[in-house]
Each structure stands twice: as C-alpha cells, then as structure tokens.
Amino acid sequence: MVCMAALIFTSGVGVNPISSGTGDIFDRPIARKITEIIRKDEQAKWIALDSLVNGQYLLSLGAKTFNSVHFLPDLNQWREMDVIGEYTDVYNRYAHVKVSCTNEPISFQLMSTDSFNIELNTNDLEKTGVQYILSPKQLIDYKNFNEIYFDPSSGLYIYSIVGGHRL
C-alpha cells in the first residue's frame, strides 16, 4: 500500500493543472458582453446555435437558455414545435440539445442516445421565446437577426432577434 501511494504521488506531483479558477469562463470579452446584456434584461432568453457546449456556457454566465442539457424533456415546448408528434421518440429523453437554423420546416434528429439536433425554422423562433442568439458563425442569410457583437478571440457572434418577444 505504501509503494502504491508513493507511485501515485510521484506520478502526479509533476503535473500542473491545465487551468485553474474561473477566469477561462468569466474573463473573456464575449462573457463580459453576455453578462452586460443579462444585467440589462434579466428575463431575456438565449439560444446557442450549432454547439452542444455554448448552451452550457450561457448557463454558466447566468443566462436563461433554450438549449443546453435537458435533464427532463420540456414536452410542452417540444410539442408546440412538433404539433403532430412526429419526433416524440427523439425529444422525449434526457438530452444535450443542439439547435441549427434553417429556412426549411422544423425537424429533430437523434445524434446519439443522449443528444439531438433541432433544425429550427427561423419563423418558428417565436415559439421559443428567445431574444438573443449566440452563434459560432455569421448569420447573414437571415433577415430577422440583428448582429450586436462579434468577439474575434472566441469567434462568437451575438445577435438579437428583430421583433423578438417573450411568450
């Protein structure tokens, strides 16, 4: 037991942590801008596009977020988008939720047993109650998004939804 403890200690003593503290989350320009927006409008709802991670990032900054990890499915929300129940087997689960925007009809795709993607038509954004979008790409193909910030260090854009309102 002493030998095993010595082996564990010597193999780990020289390892430096990759990061420590919360600076990697809060000390970024994009985080400062997001928290500034949240302070102005605490009730605003956000959506993170094309990422499973950015929804969690928004949550860590205190934002109300449409997509992140859903421990329990929000069946009322999903049924509002999937009126005929075509995708119930996809969203009725614990899941990491990824959202992509499209001009096509809404669809849900199961990516793995614990994650799915929503191809969300921009006209259906009203059903989400979202006012702000965090995106890793420029959304120039959609007229109802207004770019309000770009952070070159993270490559993330913040958009407001033109005419967006709370449900």
N, C-alpha and C positions, 0 to 999 in steps of 0.2 A: 504494500500500500504506500509506503514511504517512497519507494522507487517510482511508482506510478505518479504520485503527487509531484515529485521532482521533475519527471519527464514533462508533465503538463505545464508546470511552472516555467521551465526553461524554454519550451517551445513557444509559449505565449508571451514571455516577458519582452521580447524584442519587437512585438507587433504594435504598431501605432494605429490608433483608430483612424478610419478613413475620414470621418468628420465627427465633430462633437458640438453639442449645443444646437440651437435652433436658427442660427444665422443663415443656414442654407435655405430655410423656408422664408423667414421674415425680412432678411436684409437684401432683398433683390428689388430692382426698380419695379418689376411687374407686381410684386407683392405690395409695395407701397401704394401703387395706383389702385389696386383692387381694394385695399383697406380704406383708402380715401373715398372711393365710391360707396363702399359699405357704410362708412360713417355718415355720408350724406343721405343715404337711403337704405336704412337697416332692413326694410321689408323686401327689397329687390331680390328677385330670384335669378340665378345664373344657370347657364348651361355650358359645359365644356365639350367642344366638338373634337371628333377624331382622336380621342385619347381615353384610355381607361384610368390614367394617372391624374390628369388635370382636374377631374371632378373631385378627387380626394384632396388635391392641392387647394381648391376653392374652399372645401370644408375646413381645412386646417387654418385658413385665414378668417373663418367665421362667416362665410357666405352661405346663404340658403341655396342649395344646389339641386337642380333637377336630376342630374345623372351622377352617380357615384356607386358605391356598393349599396345595394338594396337588400338588407337582411330579411325583410319581409316584403313581398311584392305589393306595390300600391295598385291594387286591382282596379280601383275606381279610375285612377289616372290612365292606366293602360286600356281599359275598356272604352274610355272616351275616345281614344285614338283608334282602337280596333273594335268598331261598333258591332261587327258580325261575329267576333270571337275567333277569327281565323288563326290568330297567333297565340292563343291561350297557353298552349304547351310550351311556347318559347319563354314568355314572361312570367308565368306563374311559378317562380322559384327564387331562392337566394341567388343574387347575381351581381356581377360587375356590369354596369350598363355603359355602353359606348354609343354615342349619337353622331350621325353624319347628316348633313343637309343635302337635300335633293329637290329637284323640281318634279320628280316622279311621285306617284302615290306612295303613301307610307307603307313600310314593310319592316318586319322584325326578322333577324337572322340569328339563330343559335350559333355561337362561335365555339363554345365548349360547354361542359355541364354546368359551369358557374359563371358564364358570361354570354351576353347577347348584344347585338348591334341593332339600333333603330335607324333606318333610313327615313328621316323625318322631312316631310314636305314643308317648305318654308311657310306655306299658307296654314299649316297645322301648328305653327309655333304659338298661336293664340291659345290653343288648348293646353299648353304647358304652363302658362302664366309667367313666362320668362321675360326679363327686361334686358339682360346683358349676356353676351356671348364671349367666351374665352376660346380662341382658335389658334392652332399652330400654322394656319395658312391664311392668306388674304382672301376675303370673300367678295371678290369683285363681280361675280356673276349674279349676285342677289341684290335687288334694288331696295329691299326693306331693311338693310343693315347699314348702320352709320358707324364708320371707324372712328373711335375716340382716342385710341392709344396703341402704339406699337413699341415693344421693348426689343431692341436689336440683340441684347445679350442673351435673352431666352428664346427669341424668335416667336414670341406670342403676341397676338393681337387681341384687343378688347373692342367689342362692338356693342352699340346699343341697338335695340330693335325699334325701328321707326314705327310709331303708333302703338308700341307695346303697352299693355295694361295688365293689371292684376285681375285674376279671376276671383 
